[in-house]
């Protein structure tokens, strides 16, 4: 079964490589979508893929990469659109 999740990650998540680690994790799990920094200091990611892989990525975001300090993760599930061919870092 396919799933789409939009994730907003708060804390010390910019300037610590969070986007690039997220990209690597997403590609390792075969997830499509994107990750980007938001002007308010949070990181936004959209994951599309099989249920288990998306769940694994959402769970990974709760701790993040070394050097980050995640204080909150908001998850909004949606209907997969199939609009993504790969997983990209957006600026």
C-alpha positions as CSV (number, residue, x, y, z in Angstrom):
1,X,0.0,0.0,0.0
2,X,1.2,3.5,-0.8
3,X,1.4,6.4,1.6
4,X,2.2,10.2,1.4
5,X,3.3,12.1,4.5
6,X,4.2,15.8,4.9
7,X,6.6,16.2,7.8
8,X,7.6,19.4,9.6
9,X,10.6,19.0,11.8
10,X,11.5,21.6,14.5
11,X,14.6,22.1,16.6
12,X,18.2,22.5,15.6
13,X,17.6,21.1,12.1
14,X,19.2,23.7,9.8
15,X,22.9,24.0,9.3
16,X,23.5,20.4,10.4
17,X,23.1,18.5,7.1
18,X,19.5,17.4,8.0
19,X,18.3,17.7,4.3
20,X,21.2,15.7,2.9
21,X,20.9,13.0,5.5
22,X,17.2,12.9,4.8
23,X,17.8,12.5,1.1
24,X,20.2,9.6,1.7
25,X,17.7,7.9,4.0
26,X,14.9,8.4,1.6
27,X,16.8,7.0,-1.4
28,X,18.0,4.0,0.7
29,X,14.3,3.2,1.4
30,X,13.1,3.9,-2.2
31,X,11.1,6.9,-1.2
32,X,10.2,9.7,-3.6
33,X,9.6,13.4,-2.7
34,X,11.6,16.3,-1.4
35,X,13.1,18.0,1.7
36,X,13.7,21.7,2.2
37,X,14.5,24.3,4.8
38,X,11.7,26.7,5.7
39,X,12.2,30.4,6.6
40,X,11.0,29.8,10.1
41,X,13.9,27.4,10.9
42,X,12.0,24.2,10.4
43,X,12.6,21.5,7.8
44,X,9.8,20.3,5.6
45,X,9.8,16.9,3.9
46,X,7.3,15.1,1.7
47,X,7.6,11.4,1.5
48,X,5.8,9.1,-1.0
49,X,6.3,5.3,-1.1
50,X,5.2,2.1,0.5
51,X,3.6,2.3,3.9
52,X,6.5,0.7,5.8
53,X,9.2,2.8,4.2
54,X,7.4,6.1,4.8
55,X,6.8,5.1,8.4
56,X,10.5,4.3,8.8
57,X,11.5,7.8,7.4
58,X,9.0,9.6,9.6
59,X,10.4,7.7,12.6
60,X,14.0,8.6,11.5
61,X,13.0,12.3,11.4
62,X,12.2,12.1,15.2
63,X,15.9,11.8,15.9
64,X,17.6,13.1,12.7
65,X,21.3,13.0,11.9
66,X,24.2,13.5,14.2
67,X,24.4,17.2,15.3
68,X,20.7,17.8,15.1
69,X,18.4,18.2,18.0
70,X,14.7,17.5,17.1
71,X,12.2,19.0,19.4
72,X,9.0,18.3,17.5
73,X,7.7,16.4,14.4
74,X,4.3,17.2,12.9
75,X,3.0,14.6,10.4
76,X,0.1,15.1,8.0
77,X,-0.9,12.1,5.9
78,X,-2.3,12.6,2.4
79,X,-3.2,10.8,-0.8
80,X,-0.1,9.8,-2.8
81,X,0.0,11.8,-6.1
82,X,2.8,10.0,-7.9
83,X,4.2,13.4,-8.9
84,X,7.8,12.6,-7.8
85,X,10.3,10.5,-9.7
86,X,13.0,10.7,-7.1
87,X,13.9,12.3,-3.8
88,X,15.5,15.7,-4.0
89,X,16.8,18.5,-1.8
90,X,15.1,21.7,-2.5
91,X,16.4,25.2,-1.6
